[in-house]
């Protein structure tokens, strides 16, 4: 025949689908259904006779109408006859939605008389105008796949599945018929990971219907929990009618996801999304803590890592029903904010029933705090508990030091310590004690900052006018709450010339800016009688300081105790250079600096010949470095014992619960070495920085095993504790502390007597540890 052969139904459908182009376009689908009409239904993937048994086996039993009938939803229904078959199978409480008004109108006319209870609504499946938790089952036949066009990304699919989770009742099921492509599975797995049971099966097809892609059914069931379950795979090779590539990719995706879920079940730090915790957030649950990801995917400028903590019940009322605590990037790895124990400490001090701790990272560096708060505000509102909510505004709090101004004068990177900053700072508040000693409009402090340890402020010194020994210029004294310890930096930053700054200012070594230095020296009271006798005999008290930092402690001691001979040990030669170049460290016959491993140095103190320790060995995990011009021998110690050993070494692990000292310096073997190297009246001092009582107790237990007499000084409003240990079996009595303090005071030589008084005041806070 000369006429053109008529195309088959399948070929005509394929031609028509090609006219769609974008499967997410409402206008394209209206055009498609107008051309096709209602008498020629378009079925995605599989006909009813293949779907009947798999679908009905997962649906709740049907009922004869009424309120008891299970509520079913078919999103993106199109002109498929799936809902008609389900209705005829007894599921009459059935709602169909589609954003095409053309197809909804046609389907309503076709079914209004034969299936009068079935509902048809024009609606976007990514923004359903439906009540929460209103459906027992949702059946998706290719709808998710259509939204997940690779070039469009996951946004629409993500919005759709969020709506599915919202409108599904607890115990309800989402039945998703899909080709199970990798990008679709990735979204399905992540959206239904927490609080959902999931199973995976294939739709059986006759060999004559074999195609290149198999249709699968993913069934997820909603739970009232945040548990993580393994995916149940019902796949059998005999039922798979797909390419080996699709089959192997599917098995691999399932195995990878189940391995990930196994890790979730064994970890307490699962990262949730707010929608994972729907229903969990409305009520306070004292002692509950969970981590989540906030924002992103078009709902905010930034994405945030947050920790939500519900405070334990307390007798006094909470100041805030819900509060937000922002942790800057520079402090996010500190133990106080990084560890669970530290976070609970912040909760208690915040006086909030629920605290949302937001840890900023590098993605937020260029944003101002006002921009961060504006971006966060709508996100944290969804995390606030609704019970007992009086409508008060959620307050924003922030970890801060109260720095008014910061001038960076030197920045260098070390292979051992990492990035190191020398900066001059002005504090917002003036310490009364400092301002009374040095009356001035403002006081300047120079700080040594180790950025590797979440910007640990290793050392801090007061600056003075280089041309006047009495006149002190620049900034405020450090606040009592933060001036004492190795603290953290924050605030604005301004770059300035280090050379110019040094021409105008010089470090004043006659004042101990850090109260933990004052605390360390106050412990000399415990051996003041011995020190007095050494001075009277014309001899020298010998001390070893492990951890030089900026050299401020040895330089202060050098000025106020003329009969003290010191050896300072520092692992990093770059730190030594900074101490000399920016903090005024000067060596002489009473103060020598060594670049060496501190533990090895102590072990070699009693060597038969001075200088046997080599500066390029290794020990206890420390890499020793060339001396870079510093002393390479034990100088004056020779083969003698040491009277005082001070350990002030920070840990290189910022997430550790013990910021100072490094763990090896409180190891029992090292403590035994220290005891052996001390003179009979010797004193061992450790600066301990930890907010964990568990860690403190562990250190104390180790020291008790080695030393018979232990003492402690807890610095006011600080995390520093200075621990003292005496070697001698006989020990100073508590009743003699006052006399011992007077003896220590007489041993000092200060230009400003008030400075010595600070040390004597600290001796009154030293307590014996039982």
C-alpha positions as CSV (number, residue, x, y, z in Angstrom):
1,X,0.0,0.0,0.0
2,X,1.2,3.4,-0.8
3,X,-0.1,4.9,2.5
4,X,2.3,5.4,5.4
5,X,2.3,2.6,8.1
6,X,0.6,3.6,11.3
7,X,3.0,3.8,14.4
8,X,2.5,1.5,17.4
9,X,1.1,2.9,20.6
10,X,4.5,2.7,22.3
11,X,6.2,4.5,19.4
12,X,3.6,7.2,19.5
13,X,4.0,7.7,23.2
14,X,7.8,8.0,22.9
15,X,7.3,10.7,20.2
16,X,4.8,12.5,22.4
17,X,7.2,12.4,25.4
18,X,9.9,13.9,23.4
19,X,7.7,17.0,23.0
20,X,7.7,17.4,26.9
21,X,11.4,18.2,27.2
22,X,11.3,19.3,30.8
23,X,9.4,16.9,33.0
24,X,9.0,19.5,35.7
25,X,7.2,22.0,33.5
26,X,3.5,22.5,34.2
27,X,2.9,24.0,30.7
28,X,4.5,21.0,29.0
29,X,2.4,18.5,30.8
30,X,-0.8,20.5,30.1
31,X,0.1,20.3,26.5
32,X,0.9,16.6,26.7
33,X,-2.4,15.7,28.3
34,X,-4.4,17.9,26.0
35,X,-3.0,16.0,23.0
36,X,-3.2,12.6,24.6
37,X,-6.7,12.9,26.2
38,X,-8.2,10.7,28.9
39,X,-9.0,7.6,26.9
40,X,-5.4,6.8,26.3
41,X,-3.8,6.6,29.8
42,X,-0.1,7.1,30.2
43,X,1.5,4.5,32.6
44,X,5.0,5.0,34.0
45,X,7.1,1.9,34.2
46,X,4.6,-0.9,34.7
47,X,0.9,-1.9,34.2
48,X,-1.5,-2.8,37.1
49,X,-1.3,-6.6,36.7
50,X,2.5,-6.3,37.5
51,X,1.9,-3.9,40.4
52,X,-1.2,-5.3,42.0
53,X,0.4,-7.9,44.4
54,X,3.5,-5.8,45.4
55,X,1.4,-2.7,46.2
56,X,-1.5,-4.4,48.0
57,X,0.9,-6.4,50.1
58,X,2.3,-3.2,51.7
59,X,-1.0,-1.3,52.1
60,X,-3.2,-1.5,55.2
61,X,-6.3,-3.5,54.9
62,X,-9.1,-1.7,53.0
63,X,-12.3,-0.8,54.7
64,X,-15.9,-0.1,53.5
65,X,-15.7,3.7,53.5
66,X,-16.1,5.8,56.6
67,X,-13.5,7.2,58.9
68,X,-11.8,3.8,59.3
69,X,-10.9,3.6,55.7
70,X,-7.1,4.1,55.1
71,X,-6.3,7.4,53.6
72,X,-4.2,7.1,50.4
73,X,-2.5,9.8,48.4
74,X,-1.2,9.6,44.8
75,X,0.9,12.6,44.0
76,X,1.6,13.4,40.3
77,X,-1.3,11.1,39.3
78,X,-1.4,12.2,35.7
79,X,-3.9,10.1,33.7
80,X,-2.7,6.8,35.0
81,X,-5.4,4.3,35.9
82,X,-3.4,3.3,39.1
83,X,-5.8,5.1,41.4
84,X,-8.9,3.6,39.6
85,X,-7.5,0.1,40.2
86,X,-6.8,0.8,43.8
87,X,-10.3,2.2,44.3
88,X,-11.8,-0.8,42.7
89,X,-9.7,-3.0,45.0
90,X,-11.4,-1.4,48.0
91,X,-9.3,1.7,48.7
92,X,-12.0,4.4,48.3
93,X,-10.5,7.1,50.5
94,X,-8.1,8.1,47.8
95,X,-6.8,11.6,46.9
96,X,-5.1,12.3,43.6
97,X,-3.0,15.5,43.0
98,X,-1.3,16.9,40.0
99,X,-0.2,20.4,39.0
100,X,-1.8,20.0,35.6
101,X,-5.3,21.4,35.6
102,X,-6.0,19.8,32.3
103,X,-5.4,16.3,33.5
104,X,-7.2,16.8,36.9
105,X,-10.3,18.1,35.0
106,X,-10.3,15.2,32.6
107,X,-9.8,12.5,35.3
108,X,-12.6,14.0,37.5
109,X,-15.1,13.9,34.6
110,X,-14.0,10.3,33.9
111,X,-14.5,9.1,37.5
112,X,-17.1,11.3,39.1
113,X,-20.0,8.8,38.6
114,X,-18.2,5.5,38.7
115,X,-15.9,6.4,41.7
116,X,-17.7,9.1,43.6
117,X,-15.6,9.1,46.8
118,X,-12.3,9.6,45.0
119,X,-10.9,13.1,45.3
120,X,-9.0,15.1,42.6
121,X,-7.1,18.3,43.3
122,X,-4.9,20.6,41.3
123,X,-1.8,20.9,43.5
124,X,2.0,21.0,43.3
125,X,3.5,17.9,44.8
126,X,6.5,19.9,46.1
127,X,4.2,22.2,48.0
128,X,1.1,20.3,49.1
129,X,-1.8,22.2,50.6
130,X,-2.6,19.2,52.9
131,X,-2.8,18.7,56.6
132,X,0.1,17.3,58.6
133,X,0.0,13.5,59.2
134,X,-3.1,13.0,57.2
135,X,-2.4,9.9,55.1
136,X,-1.8,6.3,55.8
137,X,0.0,5.6,52.6
138,X,1.5,7.6,49.7
139,X,2.0,5.9,46.4
140,X,4.5,7.4,43.9
141,X,4.7,6.0,40.4
142,X,7.6,7.7,38.8
143,X,6.9,11.1,40.3
144,X,10.2,11.4,42.2
145,X,12.1,10.3,39.2
146,X,10.5,13.0,37.1
147,X,11.5,15.7,39.6
148,X,15.1,14.4,39.7
149,X,16.3,15.3,36.3
150,X,20.1,15.3,36.7
151,X,20.6,18.7,35.1
152,X,18.0,20.3,37.6
153,X,19.7,18.9,40.7
154,X,17.9,17.6,43.9
155,X,16.1,20.7,45.0
156,X,12.6,19.7,43.7
157,X,13.0,16.1,44.8
158,X,14.1,17.3,48.3
159,X,11.1,19.6,48.6
160,X,8.8,16.8,47.5
161,X,10.1,14.2,50.0
162,X,9.9,16.8,52.8
163,X,6.2,17.1,52.0
164,X,5.8,13.4,51.9
165,X,7.4,13.1,55.4
166,X,5.1,15.9,56.7
167,X,1.7,14.6,55.5
168,X,2.4,10.9,56.3
169,X,0.9,9.6,59.5
170,X,3.2,7.8,62.1
171,X,3.2,4.2,61.0
172,X,2.3,5.2,57.5
173,X,4.1,4.1,54.4
174,X,5.6,5.7,51.3
175,X,5.6,3.4,48.3
176,X,8.0,4.7,45.7
177,X,8.1,3.1,42.2
178,X,11.4,4.1,40.7
179,X,14.1,3.1,38.2
180,X,16.5,3.5,41.2
181,X,19.1,5.6,39.5
182,X,22.1,6.6,41.7
183,X,21.1,10.2,42.2
184,X,17.6,9.2,43.1
185,X,18.7,6.6,45.6
186,X,21.2,9.1,47.1
187,X,18.3,11.4,48.0
188,X,15.9,8.6,49.1
189,X,18.5,7.1,51.4
190,X,19.5,10.4,53.1
191,X,15.9,11.7,53.5
192,X,14.6,8.5,55.1
193,X,17.7,7.5,57.1
194,X,16.6,8.5,60.6
195,X,13.3,7.3,62.1
196,X,12.2,5.3,59.0
197,X,12.2,1.6,58.1
198,X,13.1,0.9,54.5
199,X,12.8,-2.1,52.2
200,X,13.8,-2.6,48.6
201,X,12.3,-5.0,46.0
202,X,11.9,-5.3,42.3
203,X,8.7,-5.4,40.3
204,X,8.4,-8.8,38.6
205,X,8.0,-8.5,34.8
206,X,7.6,-11.2,32.1
207,X,10.6,-11.8,29.9
208,X,8.7,-10.5,26.9
209,X,8.5,-7.2,28.7
210,X,12.1,-7.1,29.5
211,X,13.6,-3.7,29.0
212,X,17.0,-2.1,29.6
213,X,15.8,-0.7,33.0
214,X,14.1,-2.5,35.8
215,X,11.3,-0.9,37.9
216,X,11.8,-1.2,41.7
217,X,9.6,-0.5,44.7
218,X,11.1,1.3,47.7
219,X,8.9,1.1,50.9
220,X,9.6,3.4,53.8
221,X,7.6,3.3,57.1
222,X,7.4,6.3,59.4
223,X,8.4,5.7,63.0
224,X,8.1,7.9,66.1
225,X,11.8,7.8,66.8
226,X,15.2,8.8,65.4
227,X,16.5,5.2,65.2
228,X,18.6,4.2,62.2
229,X,17.6,0.8,60.6
230,X,19.4,-1.3,58.0
231,X,17.7,-1.4,54.6
232,X,15.9,-4.7,54.0
233,X,16.7,-6.0,50.5
234,X,14.2,-8.4,49.0
235,X,16.0,-8.5,45.7
236,X,16.7,-11.8,44.1
237,X,18.7,-12.3,40.9
238,X,16.0,-14.4,39.4
239,X,13.5,-11.5,39.6
240,X,15.9,-8.9,38.1
241,X,15.2,-8.1,34.4
242,X,17.8,-5.4,34.0
243,X,21.3,-4.9,32.7
244,X,24.1,-6.2,34.8
245,X,25.3,-2.6,35.2
246,X,22.1,-1.5,36.8
247,X,22.0,-4.6,39.0
248,X,25.6,-4.2,40.2
249,X,25.2,-0.5,40.8
250,X,22.0,-1.1,42.9
251,X,23.7,-3.8,45.1
252,X,26.7,-1.5,45.6
253,X,24.5,1.4,46.6
254,X,22.6,-0.7,49.1
255,X,25.7,-2.1,50.6
256,X,27.3,1.3,51.0
257,X,24.2,2.8,52.6
258,X,23.9,-0.1,55.1
259,X,27.6,0.3,56.0
260,X,26.9,4.0,56.7
261,X,23.9,3.2,58.7
262,X,25.9,0.7,60.8
263,X,28.3,3.6,61.7
264,X,25.3,5.7,62.6
265,X,24.0,3.1,65.1
266,X,27.5,2.9,66.8
267,X,28.0,6.7,67.0
268,X,26.5,9.2,69.4
269,X,27.3,12.1,67.1
270,X,24.8,11.7,64.3
271,X,24.1,14.8,62.2
272,X,20.4,15.2,61.9
273,X,18.4,17.7,59.8
274,X,15.4,19.6,61.5
275,X,12.9,17.5,59.5
276,X,14.5,14.3,60.8
277,X,13.4,15.5,64.2
278,X,9.8,16.5,63.4
279,X,7.8,16.1,66.6
280,X,11.0,15.7,68.7
281,X,11.7,19.4,68.9
282,X,8.4,20.6,70.3
283,X,9.0,19.4,73.9
284,X,12.0,19.8,76.2
285,X,13.7,16.6,77.2
286,X,16.1,17.3,80.1
287,X,19.6,16.0,79.4
288,X,19.0,15.4,75.7
289,X,21.7,16.4,73.2
290,X,21.8,16.0,69.4
291,X,23.7,17.6,66.5
292,X,22.2,18.8,63.3
293,X,22.8,20.6,60.1
294,X,20.9,23.9,59.6
295,X,20.2,25.8,56.5
296,X,21.4,25.4,52.9
297,X,19.5,24.2,49.8
298,X,18.0,27.6,49.2
299,X,16.5,28.3,52.7
300,X,19.5,30.3,54.0
301,X,22.7,31.9,52.8
302,X,24.9,29.6,54.9
303,X,24.8,26.1,56.2
304,X,25.5,25.7,59.9
305,X,26.6,22.9,62.3
306,X,24.5,23.2,65.4
307,X,24.3,21.3,68.7
308,X,20.9,21.3,70.5
309,X,21.1,20.8,74.3
310,X,18.1,20.6,76.7
311,X,19.3,21.6,80.2
312,X,18.8,19.3,83.2
313,X,16.0,20.3,85.5
314,X,16.9,22.8,88.2
315,X,15.2,24.3,91.2
316,X,15.6,27.9,90.0
317,X,13.7,29.1,86.9
318,X,15.6,29.4,83.7
319,X,16.3,32.9,82.4
320,X,15.6,31.9,78.8
321,X,13.2,29.4,77.4
322,X,15.5,29.0,74.4
323,X,18.9,30.6,73.5
324,X,21.4,30.6,70.8
325,X,25.2,30.5,71.5
326,X,27.5,31.3,68.6
327,X,31.0,29.9,68.7
328,X,33.5,31.7,66.3
329,X,35.6,29.5,64.0
330,X,38.7,30.4,66.0
331,X,37.2,28.8,69.1
332,X,35.2,26.0,67.6
333,X,37.8,23.3,68.3
334,X,38.3,24.3,72.0
335,X,37.4,21.6,74.4
336,X,34.7,23.8,76.0
337,X,32.8,24.0,72.8
338,X,34.0,20.9,71.0
339,X,33.4,18.2,73.6
340,X,30.1,17.1,75.0
341,X,31.2,17.6,78.6
342,X,32.3,21.2,77.8
343,X,29.1,22.0,76.0
344,X,27.0,21.0,79.0
345,X,29.1,23.5,81.0
346,X,28.1,26.2,78.6
347,X,24.5,25.2,78.9
348,X,24.6,25.6,82.7
349,X,26.1,29.0,82.5
350,X,23.7,30.2,79.8
351,X,20.6,29.8,82.1
352,X,18.6,28.5,79.0
353,X,16.2,25.6,79.1
354,X,17.3,24.8,75.6
355,X,20.6,26.0,74.1
356,X,21.3,25.9,70.4
357,X,25.1,26.1,70.1
358,X,26.1,27.1,66.5
359,X,29.8,26.4,65.6
360,X,31.0,28.6,62.8
361,X,33.6,27.4,60.2
362,X,35.6,28.8,57.3
363,X,32.5,29.4,55.2
364,X,31.4,32.1,57.6
365,X,34.7,34.0,57.8
366,X,33.7,36.9,55.5
367,X,30.2,37.4,57.1
368,X,29.6,39.9,59.8
369,X,27.9,38.8,63.0
370,X,24.9,40.8,62.1
371,X,24.6,38.9,58.8
372,X,25.1,35.6,60.6
373,X,22.3,36.4,63.2
374,X,19.9,37.5,60.4
375,X,20.6,34.3,58.5
376,X,20.2,32.1,61.6
377,X,17.1,33.7,63.1
378,X,14.4,31.9,61.0
379,X,16.4,28.6,61.3
380,X,16.6,28.6,65.1
381,X,12.9,29.4,65.5
382,X,12.0,26.0,64.2
383,X,14.2,24.5,66.9
384,X,12.6,26.3,69.8
385,X,10.4,24.2,72.1
386,X,6.7,25.1,71.8
387,X,5.7,24.0,75.3
388,X,5.6,26.8,77.9
389,X,6.7,29.2,75.3
390,X,5.8,32.8,76.4
391,X,6.7,34.2,73.0
392,X,9.9,35.9,74.1
393,X,12.5,36.6,71.5
394,X,15.3,34.1,71.3
395,X,18.5,35.7,72.6
396,X,21.9,35.4,70.8
397,X,25.0,34.9,72.8
398,X,28.6,34.6,71.7
399,X,31.9,33.3,73.0
400,X,34.1,36.4,73.3
401,X,37.1,37.8,75.1
402,X,36.1,41.4,75.1
403,X,38.9,42.7,72.9
404,X,38.4,46.2,71.6
405,X,41.3,46.2,69.1
406,X,44.0,43.9,67.8
407,X,47.1,44.8,65.9
408,X,49.0,41.9,64.3
409,X,52.7,42.8,64.3
410,X,54.2,39.4,63.3
411,X,52.9,36.2,61.7
412,X,55.1,33.2,61.0
413,X,54.6,29.5,60.3
414,X,56.6,26.8,62.1
415,X,56.9,23.2,61.0
416,X,56.5,22.2,64.7
417,X,53.9,24.6,66.1
418,X,52.2,25.7,62.9
419,X,50.9,29.3,62.5
420,X,52.1,31.7,65.2
421,X,50.9,35.2,65.6
422,X,52.3,38.1,67.7
423,X,49.7,40.7,68.3
424,X,49.1,43.8,70.5
425,X,45.6,44.1,71.9
426,X,43.4,46.5,73.7
427,X,40.8,45.0,76.0
428,X,37.4,46.6,76.6
429,X,37.6,46.4,80.4
430,X,40.4,47.4,82.8
431,X,41.5,45.2,85.6
432,X,41.4,47.3,88.8
433,X,44.6,45.7,90.1
434,X,46.6,46.6,86.9
435,X,45.3,50.1,86.6
436,X,46.1,50.9,90.3
437,X,49.7,49.8,89.8
438,X,50.1,51.5,86.4
439,X,47.7,54.5,86.2
440,X,47.3,55.3,82.5
441,X,44.6,56.1,80.0
442,X,45.0,52.6,78.5
443,X,47.3,49.7,78.7
444,X,48.7,47.6,75.9
445,X,49.3,43.8,76.0
446,X,51.4,41.8,73.6
447,X,50.3,38.2,73.0
448,X,51.8,35.1,71.6
449,X,49.1,33.1,69.8
450,X,49.3,29.5,68.6
451,X,46.7,29.2,65.9
452,X,47.1,25.4,65.7
453,X,45.5,25.1,69.1
454,X,42.3,27.0,68.2
455,X,44.2,30.3,68.7
456,X,45.6,29.5,72.1
457,X,47.1,32.6,73.7
458,X,50.3,31.1,74.9
459,X,51.8,34.2,76.6
460,X,50.9,37.8,77.4
461,X,53.0,40.7,78.4
462,X,52.4,44.3,79.4
463,X,54.0,46.9,77.1
464,X,55.6,50.2,78.2
465,X,57.1,53.2,76.5
466,X,60.6,52.2,75.5
467,X,61.9,55.7,76.4
468,X,60.4,55.7,79.9
469,X,60.8,53.0,82.5
470,X,57.8,54.3,84.4
471,X,55.4,55.5,81.7
472,X,53.1,52.8,80.3
473,X,51.1,53.3,77.2
474,X,48.2,51.7,75.3
475,X,45.7,49.2,76.3
476,X,43.5,48.1,79.1
477,X,44.4,45.4,81.6
478,X,43.0,42.1,81.0
479,X,39.6,41.2,82.5
480,X,39.8,39.1,85.6
481,X,37.7,36.5,84.0
482,X,40.2,35.9,81.1
483,X,43.5,37.6,81.7
484,X,45.1,34.9,83.7
485,X,45.1,31.7,81.7
486,X,46.2,30.7,78.3
487,X,43.1,32.0,76.6
488,X,41.6,32.5,73.2
489,X,41.6,35.4,70.9
490,X,38.7,37.2,69.3
491,X,37.6,40.6,68.2
492,X,38.5,42.9,65.3
493,X,41.9,42.8,63.7
494,X,44.1,45.5,62.2
495,X,47.4,44.9,60.5
496,X,50.3,47.1,61.5
497,X,54.1,47.3,61.1
498,X,55.9,45.1,63.6
499,X,59.1,47.3,63.2
500,X,57.2,50.5,63.9
501,X,55.5,49.0,66.9
502,X,58.7,47.8,68.4
503,X,60.3,51.3,68.1
504,X,57.5,52.7,70.3
505,X,56.8,49.9,72.8
506,X,58.8,47.4,74.8
507,X,57.8,44.4,77.0
508,X,57.8,45.2,80.7
509,X,59.3,42.2,82.5
510,X,58.5,43.6,85.9
511,X,54.9,42.6,85.8
512,X,53.3,39.2,85.4
513,X,50.3,39.8,83.1
514,X,49.0,36.2,83.4
515,X,47.7,35.2,86.7
516,X,48.7,31.6,86.1
517,X,52.4,32.9,86.2
518,X,51.6,34.5,89.5
519,X,50.1,31.3,90.7
520,X,53.1,29.3,89.6
521,X,55.5,31.6,91.6
522,X,53.2,31.6,94.6
523,X,54.0,27.9,95.0
524,X,57.6,28.8,95.9
525,X,56.1,29.5,99.3
526,X,56.2,25.8,99.9
527,X,60.0,25.8,99.9
528,X,60.7,29.4,101.0
529,X,62.6,28.3,104.0
530,X,64.9,26.2,101.8
531,X,65.3,29.0,99.4
532,X,66.2,31.4,102.2
533,X,68.9,29.0,103.4
534,X,70.3,28.7,99.9
535,X,70.5,32.5,99.6
536,X,72.1,32.9,103.0
537,X,74.8,30.4,102.1
538,X,75.6,32.4,98.9
539,X,74.5,29.6,96.6
540,X,72.0,29.5,93.8
541,X,68.5,27.9,93.6
542,X,68.4,25.9,90.4
543,X,65.3,25.6,88.3
544,X,64.2,24.1,85.0
545,X,61.3,25.5,83.1
546,X,59.8,23.2,80.4
547,X,58.0,25.3,77.8
548,X,59.4,28.7,77.0
549,X,56.6,30.4,75.2
550,X,57.4,34.0,75.0
551,X,60.0,33.7,77.8
552,X,57.9,35.9,80.2
553,X,58.0,33.6,83.2
554,X,61.8,33.1,83.3
555,X,62.4,36.8,82.6
556,X,60.1,37.9,85.4
557,X,61.8,35.4,87.8
558,X,65.2,36.6,86.6
559,X,64.3,40.1,87.7
560,X,62.7,39.4,91.0
561,X,64.8,36.5,92.4
562,X,68.5,37.3,91.9
563,X,69.7,34.0,93.4
564,X,67.7,31.9,90.9
565,X,69.6,30.1,88.1
566,X,67.3,28.8,85.3
567,X,67.4,26.5,82.3
568,X,64.4,27.0,80.0
569,X,63.7,24.3,77.5
570,X,61.7,24.8,74.2
571,X,61.1,22.3,71.5
572,X,60.5,24.8,68.7
573,X,63.4,27.2,67.6
574,X,60.9,29.5,65.9
575,X,59.3,30.1,69.3
576,X,62.7,30.9,70.8
577,X,63.4,33.4,68.0
578,X,60.0,35.1,68.6
579,X,60.7,35.3,72.4
580,X,64.0,37.1,71.7
581,X,62.8,39.3,68.9
582,X,59.3,40.4,70.1
583,X,59.2,39.7,73.9
584,X,62.7,40.9,75.0
585,X,64.1,37.5,76.1
586,X,67.8,37.8,77.0
587,X,70.1,35.0,78.1
588,X,72.9,35.4,80.6
589,X,74.8,33.4,83.2
590,X,71.6,32.9,85.2
591,X,69.2,32.1,82.3
592,X,70.0,29.7,79.5
593,X,67.6,28.6,76.8
594,X,67.8,25.1,75.1
595,X,66.0,23.9,72.0
596,X,65.4,20.3,73.0
597,X,62.8,17.7,74.0
598,X,61.7,18.6,77.5
599,X,61.2,15.1,78.7
600,X,64.6,14.0,77.4
601,X,66.2,17.1,78.9
602,X,64.9,16.2,82.4
603,X,66.1,12.6,82.0
604,X,69.6,13.9,81.2
605,X,70.0,16.4,84.0
606,X,72.4,14.3,86.0
607,X,74.6,13.3,83.1
608,X,78.3,13.1,84.1
609,X,79.2,15.8,81.7
610,X,77.3,18.9,80.7
611,X,76.1,19.0,77.2
612,X,75.7,15.3,76.6
613,X,72.1,15.7,75.4
614,X,72.0,16.2,71.7
615,X,69.5,18.6,70.2
616,X,68.6,16.3,67.2
617,X,67.4,13.2,68.9
618,X,63.9,12.0,69.4
619,X,62.0,11.0,72.5
620,X,58.4,10.6,73.6
621,X,57.0,11.5,70.3
622,X,58.8,14.8,70.1
623,X,60.9,15.8,67.2
624,X,63.9,17.8,68.4
625,X,65.3,20.6,66.4
626,X,68.6,22.5,65.9
627,X,69.3,25.1,68.5
628,X,69.2,28.1,66.1
629,X,71.7,30.0,68.2
630,X,70.4,28.9,71.6
631,X,72.5,27.0,74.2
632,X,73.2,23.4,73.3
633,X,74.3,22.2,76.7
634,X,72.9,22.1,80.3
635,X,75.1,25.0,81.1
636,X,75.2,25.5,84.9
637,X,73.3,22.4,86.0
638,X,76.1,20.0,85.3
639,X,75.7,16.8,87.3
640,X,73.7,18.4,90.2
641,X,70.1,18.0,91.2
642,X,67.4,20.6,90.5
643,X,65.4,22.5,93.1
644,X,62.4,23.5,91.0
645,X,61.0,21.9,87.8
646,X,58.1,23.8,86.2
647,X,56.1,22.2,83.3
648,X,54.1,24.7,81.3
649,X,53.6,23.0,77.9
650,X,50.4,23.2,75.9
651,X,48.9,20.2,74.1
652,X,49.1,20.2,70.3
653,X,45.6,18.5,70.1
654,X,43.0,21.3,70.4
655,X,40.1,18.9,70.9
656,X,41.8,17.3,73.9
657,X,40.1,17.8,77.2
658,X,43.5,18.8,78.6
659,X,44.9,21.9,76.9
660,X,48.0,22.0,79.1
661,X,50.2,20.1,79.7
662,X,50.8,17.7,76.9
663,X,49.8,14.2,78.2
664,X,53.3,12.8,78.3
665,X,54.2,15.3,81.0
666,X,51.8,13.8,83.5
667,X,52.7,10.2,82.6
668,X,53.7,8.2,85.6
669,X,57.1,7.3,84.2
670,X,57.9,11.0,83.6
671,X,56.7,11.9,87.1
672,X,59.1,9.3,88.5
673,X,61.9,10.9,86.5
674,X,61.1,14.3,87.8
675,X,61.1,13.1,91.4
676,X,64.5,11.5,90.9
677,X,66.0,14.7,89.4
678,X,64.7,17.0,92.2
679,X,66.9,17.9,95.2
680,X,65.7,16.6,98.6
681,X,63.7,19.8,99.2
682,X,62.7,20.1,95.5
683,X,59.4,21.4,94.2
684,X,57.6,20.2,91.0
685,X,55.0,22.5,89.5
686,X,52.5,21.7,86.7
687,X,50.2,24.2,85.0
688,X,47.0,22.2,84.4
689,X,44.4,23.6,82.0
690,X,41.3,21.5,81.7
691,X,37.5,21.9,82.1
692,X,37.0,18.2,82.6
693,X,36.9,17.1,86.2
694,X,37.5,13.6,85.0
695,X,40.8,14.6,83.5
696,X,41.8,16.6,86.6
697,X,41.1,13.6,88.8
698,X,43.2,11.4,86.5
699,X,46.2,13.7,86.7
700,X,45.8,14.0,90.5
701,X,45.7,10.2,90.8
702,X,48.9,9.8,88.8
703,X,50.7,12.5,90.8
704,X,49.6,10.8,94.1
705,X,51.2,7.6,93.1
706,X,54.6,9.3,92.8
707,X,54.6,12.2,95.3
708,X,53.5,12.1,98.9
709,X,52.6,15.8,99.3
710,X,50.4,17.6,96.8
711,X,49.0,21.1,96.7
712,X,46.7,22.9,94.4
713,X,45.9,26.5,93.5
714,X,42.6,27.1,91.7
715,X,42.8,30.5,89.9
716,X,39.7,32.6,90.2
717,X,37.2,32.3,87.4
718,X,39.6,30.4,85.3
719,X,40.2,26.9,84.0
720,X,43.8,26.9,85.1
721,X,44.8,24.9,88.2
722,X,48.4,25.0,89.3
723,X,49.5,21.7,91.0
724,X,52.5,21.5,93.3
725,X,54.4,18.4,94.5
726,X,57.1,18.1,97.1
727,X,59.7,15.5,97.0
728,X,60.6,15.4,100.7
729,X,58.8,13.1,103.1
730,X,58.6,15.8,105.7
731,X,56.4,18.7,104.7
732,X,55.4,22.2,105.6
733,X,52.4,22.4,107.9
734,X,49.3,24.3,106.9
735,X,49.7,26.4,110.0
736,X,53.1,27.6,108.7
737,X,51.8,28.9,105.4
738,X,51.6,32.5,106.7
739,X,55.2,32.6,107.9
740,X,56.4,30.9,104.7
741,X,54.6,33.6,102.7
742,X,56.4,36.3,104.6
743,X,59.7,34.6,104.0
744,X,58.9,34.4,100.2
745,X,58.0,38.1,100.2
746,X,61.3,39.1,101.7
747,X,63.2,37.1,99.0
748,X,61.6,39.1,96.2
749,X,63.0,42.3,94.7
750,X,60.3,44.4,93.0
751,X,60.2,47.9,91.5
752,X,56.5,47.9,92.3
753,X,55.8,46.3,95.8
754,X,52.1,45.8,94.7
755,X,53.2,43.1,92.2
756,X,54.8,41.1,95.0
757,X,51.6,41.5,97.0
758,X,49.6,39.8,94.2
759,X,51.9,36.7,94.6
760,X,51.6,36.7,98.4
761,X,47.8,37.0,98.1
762,X,47.8,33.9,95.8
763,X,49.7,31.9,98.4
764,X,46.7,32.2,100.7
765,X,44.6,30.2,98.1
766,X,47.0,27.2,98.0
767,X,45.3,24.1,99.4
768,X,46.7,20.8,100.4
769,X,45.3,17.8,98.4
770,X,44.4,14.9,100.6
